[in-house]
Each structure stands twice: as structure tokens, then as C-alpha cells.
Amino acid sequence: MKDSNPQDAPGINKNFSPDDEVQQVLAACGGDVEAFGVLYQRYAERVFRYIAYRVRTQAEAEDLTAQVFLNAWKAIGRYKPQEAPFLAWLYTIAHNQVINYAKSKTQNTTFTSIDSAYELVDTSRYNSPDERADKLAEYEELRQAVLNLPADQQQVIFLRYVEELGHAEIGQLMGKPEVTIRGILFRAHESLRKHLKRESFFGEAN
């Protein structure tokens, strides 16, 4: 591999087709730092959001996102495109990175204060401070419940309601049939209803 930083790769173009992405992935697997830089620019924000939902602060999410891509670059030669989409592979690295970070800190990956949820939640549409505080508390309760779900349910919830992807898109990303995604989402909703002892926060059951 070339001794260079993939995040600094020139000639970045995020608007490329799936075929273009395959070419970039294959080139990156061969040690092309510029190709990996294209993939970084395409997916860094999505990996950041995936991590930010699980840790306490924006700074932690930024540091862990950088580490995910560093680990991905180191392991890119072992990535097998036929086994999982590239973004799903990145999410797996991110999931493991968050778990390892939590273990190293000997603490749960939760917000230290409800105030830090302001970094991730848009409260501008709520009129009063009390209403904003209630919504933030509700959000944090839901977030903690989601973090107690199995990893596949967490990922489907994230992709459906944070990334706002359809069932077919999620299935393509995770390499699973659409009917399987609907089943995972249904089980996640049922678990959340039982844990929160209320109807789902979400507007659909599957």
C-alpha cells in the first residue's frame, strides 16, 4: 500500500453509480489510496451518524469515526465484496469499535447528561423549554431501549428511521431478503413496546 492518508485523496466525486462504487472498492482492495478516499468521502457522514447514536458526545463520535476508517484501510485487503456490501462492512467495524471503546472506558456508552442529546436532536420546532426537555427525555429513553436490542435490530432501526431507507434498500445493504428485514423490524418494535410499556414511537409496525 502507498504510504499516504486516504482521507486526503484528491479528485473526490461522491456522485457515482453502483458500478463506479464497485470499481472504487476493488481498487481500494488493491491498495489504491485515492479510491479509498472516494469511499471515505461517500460514507464518513453515515458512519459518524451510526456511531453518534451510540456514544456520549460529538467529539467521541468524530474520533471513533476516524478510527473506523483507519481500521478499514488497514483491513481493506481482507474485505470480500461478495460477502457484504461495503457500507455494511463499515457498520460492522463501527459496531465493534464502539464496543471496544466502551470496554476500554469501563462504562456504558450513554450520554452523561440529557443536555448532550441537544447535539443529536433538533429541538427548534418545540415552543417551550419544558416541551423541549420532555422530548429530549423521550428521545433518550428510546435511544437507551434501542441500544439494548440485538445488533441486527439496532442496525435495521437505525437504517429505517435515521437513514430513512426503505425495506428493500435495507435488505440490499445488509445482504438479506426484504421479508427478513420486515421480520427483524417487527421484532424490534415488539421489544421496544414491551420495554417502554407503550405503543411504538414509530408510525409503523413492520
Buried (B, 14 or more C-beta within 10 A) or exposed (E): BEEEEBBEBEEEEEEEEEEEBEBBBEBBBEEBBBBBBBBBBBBBEBBBBBBBBBBBBEEBBBBBBBBBBBBBBEEBEEBEEEEBBBBBBBBBBBBEBBEEBBEEEEEEBBBEEEEBBEEBBEBEEBEEEEEBBEBBEEBBBBBBBBBEBEEBBBBBBBBBBBBEBEBEBBBBBBEBEBEBBBBBBBBBBEBBBEBBEEEBBBEEEE
